[in-house]
Amino acid sequence: MRARVVWIYSVRHSFPAAFLHVLTLPDTADAASDSTAKQVADYLAKLNEAQREAVEFGVDEPGRTGGPLLVIAGAGSGKTNTLAHRVAHLLVKGADPHRILLLTFSRRAALEMTRRVSRIAMNALGKKSAIAQGLTWSGTFHSVGARLLRDYADLVGLAPSFTINDREDSADLMNLVRHELGLSSKEKRFPAKSTCFAIYSRVVNTGASLGQVLDQSYPWCREWEADIKRLFAAYVAAKQAQSVLDYDDLLLYWSHLAAEPSVAADLASRFDHVLVDEYQDTNRLQASILLAMKPDGRGLTVVGDDAQSIYSFRGATVRNILDFPGHFDPPAATVTLDRNYRSTLPILEASNAVIGLASERYTKNLWTDKASAQKPRVVSVADEADQARYVVEKVLEAREAGMKLKAQAVLFRAAHHSATLEIELTRRNIPFVKFGGLKFLDSVHVKDVLAVLRWAENPRDRVAGFRVAQLLPGIGPAIAGRLLDSVAQDQAPAAIARFQAPARASEDWPRFVGLMAKLCGRESGWPAEFEMIRRWYEPHLERNHEDAAIRIGDVLQMESIASTYPTRERFLTELTLDPPDATSDESGVPMLDEDYLILSTIHSAKGQEWRNVFVLNGVDGCIPSDLGTGSDEEIDEERRLLYVAMTRAKEDLHIITPQRFYVHNQTHLGDRHVWAQRTRFIPPHLMQNFEAAAWPPVIAPAAPTAAGLAAAAKAKIDIAARLKGMWD
């Protein structure tokens, strides 16, 4: 008998939920259910047992919301793939994509996750679907926080047009307040603006008191505690008066919102499922937000690896992931992904041994079916010069064997550790790229253009206005300050038009007045406003920068990016929170070679992988850093840094240990070098997991030949007689 199927569409869902809700009438054949089961099996078929357990936890039935889940995802265990499958599985089982909150640590990661989810959902449904397009709540903590604050702005006393300062602008505002309070004219040196802002940010993100932060991280600033506290209070008042927020405010305001029971309930009701990637890198503020939004843990999934928690300098704490299960009753379920798809077995065995000595961790031993006879090498060299030569020799050797330079990486604890190597690479004409340097928004010309937009969006933003005014010839800090005082007392366009500009600015002033009037009045619309700003800015760029032709390329690129955003406010928010990389302001000449060696700090290398990895300065004082051994917690984080570096390698791993380091601050009678010993994280009993080597190889002296010995026996030399003869 022919099967009859009735498709039931869910009014709540904006996507084809019909696939999920099927009523089979009594005379329907089993073929339909078998087909559905096969489709589901197909899109989960490539997952291993642990991955599938994590994907299916709590969502076996349509519409069901499971309890809290912690996924401990070891290095190279397919974490991103597992999380994407879990999101897709939620959608296939009937979850509303608009009610899923996906928190990642970069906008690019959120976009990649959405693309993966879309592919998986299409595979499961067997046809094209707009399901993943409904994942509108995916992004970083800061970007999601900014969107929520727009929604609740009136409730928390924020102007809907508030703007967001990046970290440099926040430090500049801190400096303005510092100067106004007279703290820059102290007889004794007061902490610089960057230090002050770093202290402020750490207090906010860690939840520690100012005194605790000063004692633990900034002891040299302890005598200024009272003045620093006064500075921070004035800084907060200045932000509120100007209707600006800094990065930390996005989390701070969100956490205060979530702490209010009525608001927390409303926030929680907006999302059925909250999924967090890289949970080991969250700070206390971020953890408090999640626990306030989902106090019972229903629908909450966090994914991370305690062994890769290496960002305490940003306020992150490994306690968040270690303590997560205990926040709920019953405790959160835990699934461990320990099958590694990246590295060979000897690399994993060595890595497991190193992290196994940590004082506290989730027990897991990474395993793989990638066998190899090559153990990781611990290479002893004489000094940093030999270290550089060793790396270059082995890199070129691998390249001649068919391995691209891009497939090889040199990792180090601190950026200056690669200085000697960089010189050697340049001398040997080996192209390289060093991860780090200026970000896009740190470029002078980019900050100029964004300042114009930000000031038009929020005329009370003094940092933006201060920067824009000084772009005009003849306007310095004093005149810019008077202009901003005028704007604060009246509407921006009118105040600017009435302001008496100096003679040197008279030629440019009318165009500037016209520009600000159109921007504040939103006469041209978005994104035409950006083109208008670029045309106004180009002559100032040419006047102030010799390489204007290169820099204008960045501005044109930013104009292209701007056209992809629906509003000026959305563009400013997203670009400030997650900027692209810099171009023209990066140090060094543009790369002309299509292949190049990767140089990177270990922190920047997290999440990456290469076939051949070199770890520089595997000695005490570098790994661990001599500044990172003040407590057991700091030592454990330094151990995790080495673990992260080791697990970046797919086939070959070299940990190099220079025996001595040359220094320049010794007395004239002192040695010009200091001796170093192998990192404490590879003690003698772990060396069985490594291959010990010395470079350059020690060549044994050639043994005398039989013919040589026979010739020597015939040539008898009476040296004793010769010595006596010297005195005859």
C-alpha positions as CSV (number, residue, x, y, z in Angstrom):
1,M,0.0,0.0,0.0
2,R,1.2,3.5,-0.9
3,A,2.6,5.4,2.1
4,R,0.7,8.5,3.2
5,V,2.8,11.1,5.2
6,V,1.4,14.2,6.8
7,W,4.0,17.0,7.3
8,I,3.4,19.1,10.4
9,Y,5.0,22.6,10.2
10,S,5.9,24.3,13.5
11,V,4.6,27.9,13.7
12,R,7.4,28.8,16.1
13,H,10.1,28.0,13.6
14,S,11.1,30.1,10.6
15,F,12.7,27.2,8.8
16,P,11.5,23.9,7.3
17,A,10.8,22.2,10.6
18,A,8.6,19.8,8.6
19,F,11.5,17.5,8.2
20,L,11.6,17.1,12.0
21,H,7.9,16.5,12.7
22,V,6.4,13.7,10.7
23,L,3.2,11.8,11.4
24,T,3.1,8.4,9.7
25,L,-0.5,7.2,9.2
26,P,-1.2,3.5,9.9
27,D,-0.8,2.4,6.3
28,T,2.6,4.1,5.8
29,A,5.4,1.8,5.0
30,D,8.6,1.7,7.1
31,A,10.6,3.1,4.2
32,A,10.1,6.8,5.3
33,S,11.4,6.2,8.8
34,D,14.3,4.2,7.5
35,S,15.2,7.0,5.1
36,T,15.1,9.6,7.8
37,A,17.3,7.4,10.1
38,K,19.8,6.9,7.3
39,Q,20.0,10.7,6.7
40,V,20.7,11.3,10.3
41,A,23.2,8.5,10.4
42,D,25.0,9.9,7.4
43,Y,25.7,13.3,8.8
44,L,26.9,11.8,12.1
45,A,28.7,8.9,10.6
46,K,32.2,10.4,10.5
47,L,32.2,11.3,14.2
48,N,34.0,9.1,16.6
49,E,32.3,7.7,19.6
50,A,33.2,10.5,22.0
51,Q,32.4,13.2,19.5
52,R,29.0,11.7,18.8
53,E,28.3,11.5,22.5
54,A,29.0,15.2,22.9
55,V,26.9,16.0,19.8
56,E,23.8,14.0,20.9
57,F,23.9,14.8,24.6
58,G,20.5,16.0,25.8
59,V,19.0,16.4,22.3
60,D,17.8,12.9,21.4
61,E,14.1,14.0,21.4
62,P,12.7,16.9,19.4
63,G,12.4,20.1,21.4
64,R,14.2,18.7,24.4
65,T,16.7,20.9,26.3
66,G,19.3,18.9,28.1
67,G,21.3,19.8,31.2
68,P,24.7,21.4,31.4
69,L,27.5,19.8,29.3
70,L,31.3,20.3,29.5
71,V,33.3,19.0,26.5
72,I,37.0,18.6,27.3
73,A,38.5,18.8,23.9
74,G,42.2,17.9,23.7
75,A,44.5,19.4,21.2
76,G,43.8,18.3,17.6
77,S,40.7,16.3,18.7
78,G,38.3,17.9,16.3
79,K,36.7,20.4,18.7
80,T,35.4,22.8,16.1
81,N,33.9,20.0,14.0
82,T,32.2,18.6,17.1
83,L,30.8,21.9,18.2
84,A,29.5,22.6,14.7
85,H,27.8,19.1,14.6
86,R,26.2,19.8,17.9
87,V,24.7,23.1,16.7
88,A,23.5,21.4,13.5
89,H,22.1,18.5,15.5
90,L,20.1,20.9,17.7
91,L,18.7,22.4,14.5
92,V,17.8,19.1,13.0
93,K,16.1,18.1,16.2
94,G,13.8,21.2,16.2
95,A,15.7,24.0,17.9
96,D,14.9,27.5,16.7
97,P,18.2,29.0,15.3
98,H,17.1,32.4,16.4
99,R,17.1,31.1,20.0
100,I,20.7,29.7,19.9
101,L,23.5,31.8,21.3
102,L,26.9,30.7,20.0
103,L,29.9,32.5,21.7
104,T,33.3,32.2,20.1
105,F,36.5,34.2,20.5
106,S,36.6,35.9,17.1
107,R,34.1,37.0,14.5
108,R,35.9,34.9,12.0
109,A,35.5,31.8,14.1
110,A,31.8,32.5,14.4
111,L,31.5,32.9,10.6
112,E,33.4,29.7,10.0
113,M,31.2,27.9,12.6
114,T,28.0,29.1,10.8
115,R,29.3,27.9,7.5
116,R,30.1,24.5,8.9
117,V,26.7,24.2,10.5
118,S,25.0,25.1,7.2
119,R,26.9,22.4,5.4
120,I,26.1,19.8,8.0
121,A,22.4,20.8,8.2
122,M,22.2,20.6,4.4
123,N,23.7,17.1,4.5
124,A,21.2,16.0,7.1
125,L,18.2,17.4,5.3
126,G,19.3,16.3,2.0
127,K,18.4,19.6,0.3
128,K,19.3,23.2,0.5
129,S,18.1,24.9,3.7
130,A,18.1,28.4,5.2
131,I,18.4,26.9,8.7
132,A,21.9,28.3,9.4
133,Q,20.9,31.7,8.2
134,G,18.8,32.0,11.4
135,L,21.9,31.7,13.6
136,T,21.9,35.5,14.1
137,W,23.2,35.3,17.6
138,S,26.8,34.0,17.0
139,G,29.9,36.1,17.7
140,T,32.3,37.1,20.4
141,F,31.3,37.9,24.0
142,H,32.0,41.5,23.3
143,S,30.0,41.8,20.1
144,V,27.0,40.0,21.6
145,G,27.3,42.2,24.7
146,A,27.2,45.3,22.5
147,R,24.0,44.1,20.7
148,L,22.3,43.3,24.0
149,L,23.2,46.7,25.4
150,R,21.6,48.3,22.4
151,D,18.4,46.5,23.2
152,Y,18.6,47.4,27.0
153,A,20.2,50.8,26.6
154,D,17.3,52.7,28.2
155,L,17.1,50.3,31.1
156,V,20.8,50.9,32.1
157,G,20.9,54.6,31.4
158,L,22.9,54.4,28.2
159,A,22.2,56.7,25.2
160,P,21.2,54.5,22.2
161,S,24.0,56.2,20.2
162,F,26.8,55.2,22.5
163,T,30.1,54.5,20.9
164,I,32.8,52.0,21.7
165,N,36.4,52.9,22.3
166,D,39.1,50.5,21.3
167,R,41.9,49.9,23.8
168,E,44.2,52.7,22.5
169,D,41.4,55.2,22.5
170,S,40.5,54.1,26.0
171,A,44.1,54.6,27.1
172,D,44.0,58.1,25.6
173,L,40.9,59.0,27.5
174,M,42.5,57.6,30.6
175,N,45.5,59.9,29.9
176,L,43.3,63.0,29.4
177,V,41.7,62.3,32.8
178,R,45.1,61.7,34.3
179,H,46.3,65.1,33.1
180,E,43.1,66.9,34.3
181,L,43.6,65.4,37.8
182,G,47.2,66.7,37.9
183,L,48.6,63.2,38.2
184,S,51.0,63.8,35.3
185,S,52.8,66.6,37.2
186,K,53.7,64.6,40.3
187,E,57.2,65.0,41.7
188,K,57.6,61.2,41.5
189,R,56.8,59.3,38.3
190,F,53.2,58.3,38.1
191,P,52.3,55.2,36.1
192,A,51.9,55.8,32.4
193,K,48.5,55.7,30.7
194,S,49.0,52.2,29.3
195,T,49.8,50.9,32.7
196,C,46.9,52.6,34.3
197,F,44.5,51.2,31.8
198,A,46.0,47.7,32.1
199,I,45.4,47.8,35.9
200,Y,41.8,49.1,35.4
201,S,41.1,46.3,32.9
202,R,42.5,43.6,35.1
203,V,40.5,44.7,38.1
204,V,37.3,44.7,36.0
205,N,37.9,41.3,34.3
206,T,39.2,39.3,37.3
207,G,36.8,40.7,39.9
208,A,39.8,41.2,42.2
209,S,40.2,44.4,44.3
210,L,42.5,47.2,43.2
211,G,44.8,46.4,46.1
212,Q,45.0,42.7,45.2
213,V,45.8,43.5,41.5
214,L,48.5,45.9,42.5
215,D,50.1,43.5,45.0
216,Q,50.1,40.5,42.6
217,S,50.9,42.2,39.2
218,Y,51.9,45.8,39.7
219,P,53.7,46.0,43.0
220,W,55.7,49.1,41.9
221,C,52.4,51.0,41.7
222,R,51.3,50.2,45.2
223,E,52.2,53.6,46.6
224,W,49.8,55.2,44.2
225,E,46.7,53.2,45.1
226,A,44.7,56.1,46.4
227,D,45.5,58.2,43.3
228,I,44.8,55.3,40.9
229,K,41.4,54.7,42.5
230,R,40.6,58.5,42.1
231,L,41.8,58.3,38.5
232,F,39.5,55.3,37.8
233,A,36.5,57.0,39.3
234,A,37.1,60.1,37.1
235,Y,37.7,57.8,34.0
236,V,34.3,56.1,34.6
237,A,32.6,59.5,35.0
238,A,34.2,60.8,31.8
239,K,33.0,57.8,29.8
240,Q,29.5,58.2,31.1
241,A,29.5,61.9,30.4
242,Q,30.7,61.3,26.8
243,S,28.4,58.2,26.3
244,V,31.3,55.9,25.4
245,L,32.1,52.4,26.5
246,D,35.3,50.5,26.4
247,Y,35.8,46.8,25.8
248,D,35.5,45.9,29.4
249,D,32.3,47.9,29.8
250,L,30.6,45.6,27.3
251,L,31.1,42.7,29.7
252,L,30.6,44.7,32.9
253,Y,27.3,46.2,31.8
254,W,26.1,42.8,30.6
255,S,27.1,41.2,33.9
256,H,25.2,43.8,35.9
257,L,22.2,43.3,33.6
258,A,22.3,39.5,34.2
259,A,22.7,40.0,37.9
260,E,19.2,41.6,38.1
261,P,16.7,38.7,38.6
262,S,14.0,40.2,36.3
263,V,16.4,41.1,33.5
264,A,18.3,37.8,33.9
265,A,15.0,35.9,33.4
266,D,14.3,37.9,30.3
267,L,17.8,37.3,28.9
268,A,17.5,33.6,29.7
269,S,14.1,33.4,28.0
270,R,15.7,34.7,24.7
271,F,17.9,31.7,24.3
272,D,17.1,28.0,24.6
273,H,20.7,27.0,24.0
274,V,24.0,28.7,24.8
275,L,27.2,27.2,23.5
276,V,30.6,28.6,24.3
277,D,33.9,27.8,22.5
278,E,37.3,28.0,24.1
279,Y,35.8,28.2,27.6
280,Q,39.3,27.8,29.2
281,D,40.1,31.3,28.0
282,T,37.1,33.1,29.7
283,N,37.5,35.4,32.6
284,R,35.5,35.6,35.8
285,L,33.2,38.2,34.4
286,Q,32.3,36.1,31.4
287,A,31.7,33.0,33.6
288,S,29.4,35.0,35.9
289,I,27.3,36.1,32.8
290,L,26.8,32.6,31.7
291,L,25.9,31.3,35.2
292,A,23.5,34.2,35.7
293,M,21.7,33.6,32.3
294,K,21.6,29.8,32.8
295,P,21.7,29.2,36.6
296,D,20.3,25.6,36.2
297,G,22.5,24.9,33.3
298,R,19.7,23.7,31.0
299,G,20.8,24.2,27.4
300,L,24.3,25.3,28.4
301,T,27.3,23.7,26.6
302,V,30.9,24.8,27.1
303,V,33.8,23.4,25.1
304,G,37.5,23.8,25.9
305,D,40.7,22.3,27.2
306,D,42.2,23.2,30.6
307,A,45.6,22.1,29.3
308,Q,45.5,25.0,26.8
309,S,44.6,27.7,29.3
310,I,47.4,30.2,28.7
311,Y,45.9,33.7,28.8
312,S,45.9,34.7,32.4
313,F,47.6,38.0,31.4
314,R,44.3,38.9,29.8
315,G,42.4,38.1,33.0
316,A,41.4,34.5,31.9
317,T,41.3,31.9,34.6
318,V,41.6,28.1,34.3
319,R,39.3,27.9,37.3
320,N,36.3,28.5,35.1
321,I,36.7,25.2,33.3
322,L,38.0,23.3,36.2
323,D,35.1,24.4,38.5
324,F,32.3,24.3,35.8
325,P,30.7,21.0,36.7
326,G,30.3,21.9,40.4
327,H,28.2,25.0,39.8
328,F,25.2,22.8,39.1
329,D,23.2,20.2,41.0
330,P,23.6,17.5,39.8
331,P,27.0,18.4,38.4
332,A,27.4,19.0,34.7
333,A,28.0,16.0,32.4
334,T,31.5,15.8,31.1
335,V,32.6,14.3,27.7
336,T,36.3,14.0,26.9
337,L,37.6,14.1,23.3
338,D,41.1,12.5,23.5
339,R,41.6,11.1,20.0
340,N,44.1,13.4,18.3
341,Y,43.9,13.7,14.5
342,R,47.0,16.0,14.2
343,S,50.2,14.6,15.7
344,T,52.2,11.4,15.6
345,L,52.1,9.0,18.6
346,P,55.6,9.9,19.9
347,I,54.8,13.6,19.9
348,L,51.6,12.9,21.8
349,E,53.3,10.6,24.3
350,A,55.9,13.3,25.1
351,S,53.2,15.9,25.3
352,N,51.1,13.8,27.7
353,A,54.1,13.2,29.9
354,V,54.8,16.9,30.1
355,I,51.2,18.0,31.0
356,G,50.9,14.9,33.3
357,L,53.0,16.7,35.9
358,A,50.5,19.6,36.2
359,S,49.2,20.0,39.8
360,E,45.5,20.0,38.7
361,R,43.8,19.1,35.5
362,Y,41.2,16.9,33.8
363,T,42.9,13.6,33.3
364,K,43.2,12.7,29.6
365,N,45.8,11.1,27.5
366,L,45.7,12.0,23.8
367,W,46.1,9.1,21.5
368,T,46.3,8.5,17.7
369,D,46.8,5.8,15.2
370,K,49.5,7.8,13.4
371,A,52.6,5.7,14.2
372,S,56.1,7.0,13.7
373,A,59.6,6.0,14.7
374,Q,60.7,9.7,15.2
375,K,60.6,10.9,18.8
376,P,60.6,14.7,19.5
377,R,64.1,16.0,19.7
378,V,65.7,17.9,22.6
379,V,68.6,19.6,20.9
380,S,71.5,21.0,22.9
381,V,73.4,23.9,21.2
382,A,76.1,26.2,22.5
383,D,74.3,29.5,22.3
384,E,71.6,31.5,20.5
385,A,73.8,31.8,17.4
386,D,74.1,28.1,17.1
387,Q,70.3,27.8,17.8
388,A,69.6,30.1,14.8
389,R,72.0,28.1,12.6
390,Y,70.4,24.8,13.6
391,V,66.9,26.0,12.8
392,V,68.0,27.4,9.4
393,E,69.8,24.2,8.5
394,K,66.9,21.9,9.4
395,V,64.3,24.2,7.8
396,L,66.3,24.1,4.5
397,E,66.9,20.4,4.8
398,A,63.1,19.8,5.2
399,R,62.4,22.1,2.3
400,E,64.8,20.2,0.0
401,A,62.9,17.0,1.0
402,G,59.7,18.6,-0.3
403,M,58.2,20.3,2.8
404,K,57.1,23.9,2.1
405,L,58.3,26.7,4.4
406,K,54.7,27.5,5.3
407,A,54.4,24.0,6.7
408,Q,57.1,24.8,9.2
409,A,57.0,27.1,12.2
410,V,59.3,28.5,14.9
411,L,57.6,29.1,18.2
412,F,58.9,31.1,21.2
413,R,57.8,32.3,24.6
414,A,58.5,36.0,24.0
415,A,58.8,38.0,20.8
416,H,62.4,39.1,21.4
417,H,63.5,35.5,21.6
418,S,63.6,35.3,17.8
419,A,65.9,38.3,17.2
420,T,69.0,36.3,16.5
421,L,67.1,33.9,14.2
422,E,65.6,36.8,12.3
423,I,69.0,38.1,11.5
424,E,70.2,34.7,10.3
425,L,67.1,34.2,8.2
426,T,67.7,37.6,6.5
427,R,71.3,36.8,5.9
428,R,70.4,33.4,4.3
429,N,67.7,35.0,2.2
430,I,64.9,32.9,3.7
431,P,61.5,34.8,3.7
432,F,59.5,34.7,6.9
433,V,56.4,36.2,8.5
434,K,56.3,36.9,12.2
435,F,52.9,36.8,13.8
436,G,52.2,40.0,15.8
437,G,52.7,43.7,15.1
438,L,50.1,46.4,14.6
439,K,46.5,45.6,14.2
440,F,44.4,47.3,11.5
441,L,42.8,49.8,14.0
442,D,46.2,50.8,15.3
443,S,47.1,52.3,12.0
444,V,47.1,56.1,12.1
445,H,45.1,56.6,9.0
446,V,42.5,54.0,9.8
447,K,42.0,55.6,13.3
448,D,41.6,59.0,11.7
449,V,38.8,57.9,9.4
450,L,37.0,55.9,12.2
451,A,37.3,58.9,14.5
452,V,35.3,61.0,12.0
453,L,32.6,58.4,12.0
454,R,32.6,57.9,15.7
455,W,32.4,61.7,16.4
456,A,29.5,62.0,14.0
457,E,27.8,59.1,15.7
458,N,28.4,60.5,19.2
459,P,29.4,64.2,19.3
460,R,30.1,63.8,23.1
461,D,33.0,61.4,22.3
462,R,35.9,63.8,23.2
463,V,38.7,61.3,22.2
464,A,37.3,61.0,18.7
465,G,36.6,64.7,18.4
466,F,40.1,65.6,19.7
467,R,41.7,63.5,17.0
468,V,39.5,64.8,14.2
469,A,40.0,68.4,15.0
470,Q,43.7,68.1,14.9
471,L,43.7,66.7,11.4
472,L,43.1,70.3,10.2
473,P,46.2,72.5,9.8
474,G,46.7,75.1,12.5
475,I,44.6,73.2,15.1
476,G,46.5,71.9,18.1
477,P,45.4,70.5,21.5
478,A,44.4,73.8,23.0
479,I,42.2,74.9,20.1
480,A,40.8,71.4,19.8
481,G,39.9,71.5,23.5
482,R,38.0,74.7,23.0
483,L,36.1,73.3,20.0
484,L,35.1,70.3,22.1
485,D,33.9,72.5,24.9
486,S,31.7,74.4,22.5
487,V,30.3,71.2,21.1
488,A,29.5,70.0,24.6
489,Q,27.3,73.0,25.2
490,D,25.4,73.0,22.0
491,Q,24.4,70.7,19.0
492,A,27.5,69.6,17.2
493,P,26.9,71.0,13.7
494,A,25.8,74.4,15.0
495,A,28.6,74.6,17.4
496,I,31.2,73.7,14.8
497,A,29.8,76.2,12.3
498,R,30.0,79.0,14.9
499,F,33.5,78.2,16.1
500,Q,36.2,80.7,15.1
501,A,38.8,78.6,13.3
502,P,42.5,79.7,13.2
503,A,43.7,81.4,10.1
504,R,45.7,78.4,8.9
505,A,42.6,76.3,8.9
506,S,40.4,78.8,7.2
507,E,40.7,77.3,3.8
508,D,39.8,73.8,5.0
509,W,37.2,74.8,7.6
510,P,34.1,75.3,5.3
511,R,34.5,71.7,3.9
512,F,34.9,70.3,7.4
513,V,31.8,72.2,8.6
514,G,29.8,70.9,5.7
515,L,31.0,67.3,6.2
516,M,30.0,67.2,9.9
517,A,26.6,68.8,9.2
518,K,25.8,66.0,6.6
519,L,27.2,63.3,8.8
520,C,25.4,64.4,12.0
521,G,22.2,64.9,10.0
522,R,22.5,61.6,8.2
523,E,21.8,63.3,4.9
524,S,23.8,61.0,2.6
525,G,22.8,57.7,4.1
526,W,25.0,54.7,4.7
527,P,27.5,53.6,3.2
528,A,27.7,56.8,1.1
529,E,28.9,58.6,4.2
530,F,32.1,56.6,4.2
531,E,33.0,57.7,0.6
532,M,32.3,61.3,1.6
533,I,34.7,61.0,4.5
534,R,37.4,59.4,2.4
535,R,37.2,62.1,-0.2
536,W,37.5,64.8,2.6
537,Y,40.4,62.9,4.3
538,E,42.6,62.2,1.2
539,P,44.2,65.7,1.0
540,H,45.0,65.5,4.8
541,L,46.4,62.0,4.3
542,E,48.7,63.3,1.5
543,R,49.8,66.2,3.6
544,N,50.7,64.2,6.7
545,H,52.1,60.9,5.3
546,E,54.8,60.3,2.7
547,D,53.4,56.9,1.9
548,A,49.9,58.2,1.4
549,A,49.4,56.1,-1.8
550,I,49.9,52.9,0.3
551,R,47.8,54.1,3.2
552,I,44.9,55.1,1.0
553,G,44.6,51.4,0.0
554,D,43.7,50.6,3.6
555,V,41.0,53.3,3.5
556,L,39.6,51.9,0.3
557,Q,39.6,48.4,1.7
558,M,37.8,49.7,4.8
559,E,35.2,51.4,2.5
560,S,34.6,48.1,0.8
561,I,34.1,46.5,4.2
562,A,31.8,49.2,5.2
563,S,29.5,48.5,2.3
564,T,28.7,45.1,3.8
565,Y,27.2,46.5,6.9
566,P,23.6,47.7,7.1
567,T,24.2,50.7,9.4
568,R,27.0,53.1,10.5
569,E,26.5,52.0,14.1
570,R,26.8,48.3,13.2
571,F,29.9,48.9,11.2
572,L,31.6,50.9,14.0
573,T,30.7,48.3,16.6
574,E,31.9,45.2,14.6
575,L,35.1,46.8,13.3
576,T,36.1,48.0,16.7
577,L,35.5,44.7,18.4
578,D,37.0,42.5,15.7
579,P,39.4,44.4,13.3
580,P,41.2,42.8,10.4
581,D,45.0,42.6,10.3
582,A,47.1,45.6,9.4
583,T,48.8,46.1,6.0
584,S,50.9,49.1,5.3
585,D,51.8,49.9,8.9
586,E,53.4,46.5,9.6
587,S,57.1,46.6,10.0
588,G,59.2,45.2,7.1
589,V,58.9,45.2,3.4
590,P,56.0,43.4,1.6
591,M,56.6,39.7,1.0
592,L,57.5,39.0,-2.6
593,D,57.8,35.2,-2.1
594,E,54.8,32.9,-2.3
595,D,56.4,30.7,0.4
596,Y,57.7,31.8,3.8
597,L,58.6,30.4,7.2
598,I,56.3,31.1,10.1
599,L,57.6,32.8,13.2
600,S,55.2,33.1,16.1
601,T,54.9,33.5,19.9
602,I,53.3,30.4,21.5
603,H,50.3,32.5,22.5
604,S,49.7,33.5,18.9
605,A,50.2,29.9,17.7
606,K,47.3,28.5,19.7
607,G,44.8,26.8,17.3
608,Q,47.4,26.4,14.5
609,E,49.3,23.4,13.3
610,W,52.4,22.7,11.2
611,R,54.3,19.6,10.0
612,N,57.6,20.7,11.4
613,V,57.8,22.8,14.6
614,F,60.9,24.3,16.4
615,V,60.5,25.6,19.9
616,L,63.3,28.1,20.8
617,N,65.0,28.5,24.2
618,G,63.6,25.4,26.0
619,V,65.4,26.4,29.1
620,D,64.5,27.7,32.6
621,G,64.2,31.5,32.5
622,C,62.5,31.3,29.1
623,I,60.1,28.4,29.4
624,P,59.1,29.0,32.2
625,S,59.7,32.7,31.9
626,D,61.7,34.0,34.9
627,L,58.8,36.4,35.5
628,G,56.3,33.5,35.5
629,T,57.5,31.5,38.5
630,G,56.1,33.5,41.4
631,S,53.4,31.0,42.3
632,D,52.3,27.4,41.6
633,E,49.5,28.7,39.4
634,E,51.9,30.7,37.2
635,I,54.3,27.7,36.9
636,D,51.4,25.5,35.8
637,E,50.4,28.0,33.1
638,E,54.0,28.1,31.9
639,R,53.9,24.3,31.7
640,R,50.7,24.6,29.6
641,L,52.5,27.0,27.3
642,L,55.1,24.3,26.5
643,Y,52.3,21.8,26.0
644,V,50.5,24.0,23.6
645,A,53.8,24.5,21.6
646,M,54.4,20.8,21.5
647,T,51.0,19.9,20.3
648,R,51.2,22.2,17.3
649,A,53.5,19.7,15.6
650,K,52.2,17.1,13.2
651,E,55.3,15.2,12.3
652,D,58.5,16.7,13.7
653,L,59.2,18.6,16.9
654,H,62.5,20.2,17.9
655,I,62.9,21.7,21.4
656,I,66.2,23.6,21.4
657,T,68.2,24.3,24.5
658,P,71.1,26.8,24.3
659,Q,73.7,26.2,27.0
660,R,74.6,29.9,27.4
661,F,73.2,33.3,26.7
662,Y,75.4,36.4,26.1
663,V,74.5,39.4,28.2
664,H,75.5,43.1,28.1
665,N,75.0,44.2,31.7
666,Q,77.9,42.3,33.4
667,T,80.6,44.2,35.2
668,H,83.9,44.6,33.3
669,L,85.4,41.8,35.4
670,G,82.4,39.5,35.0
671,D,81.6,36.8,32.5
672,R,79.8,38.0,29.3
673,H,77.4,35.1,29.4
674,V,75.1,33.1,31.8
675,W,74.6,29.4,31.8
676,A,71.2,27.8,31.3
677,Q,69.7,24.4,32.0
678,R,67.0,22.5,30.3
679,T,63.4,23.5,31.2
680,R,62.2,22.0,34.4
681,F,59.1,20.8,32.5
682,I,61.2,18.0,30.9
683,P,62.9,16.5,34.0
684,P,65.4,13.5,33.5
685,H,62.7,10.8,34.0
686,L,60.7,12.2,31.0
687,M,63.7,12.1,28.6
688,Q,62.8,8.6,27.6
689,N,60.0,10.2,25.5
690,F,62.5,12.3,23.6
691,E,65.6,11.9,21.5
692,A,68.5,13.8,23.0
693,A,70.9,15.4,20.5
694,A,73.8,17.9,20.3
695,W,74.4,20.3,17.5
696,P,76.7,20.6,15.7
697,P,77.4,16.8,16.0
698,V,80.6,15.9,17.8
699,I,83.0,14.3,15.4
700,A,85.2,11.7,16.9
701,P,88.9,12.0,16.0
702,A,90.1,9.6,13.4
703,A,91.9,6.5,14.7
704,P,95.5,6.0,13.5
705,T,95.9,3.5,10.7
706,A,98.1,0.4,10.8
707,A,100.4,1.8,8.1
708,G,100.7,5.0,10.1
709,L,101.6,3.2,13.3
710,A,104.3,1.1,11.5
711,A,105.9,4.3,10.0
712,A,105.9,5.9,13.4
713,A,107.7,2.9,14.9
714,K,110.5,3.2,12.4
715,A,111.0,6.9,12.9
716,K,112.4,6.9,16.5
717,I,112.8,10.4,17.8
718,D,114.8,11.0,21.0
719,I,113.0,14.1,22.3
720,A,114.6,13.7,25.7
721,A,118.1,14.1,24.1
722,R,117.0,17.1,22.2
723,L,115.7,18.8,25.3
724,K,119.0,18.2,27.1
725,G,120.9,19.5,24.1
726,M,119.1,22.9,24.5
727,W,121.4,23.6,27.5
728,D,124.7,22.2,26.2
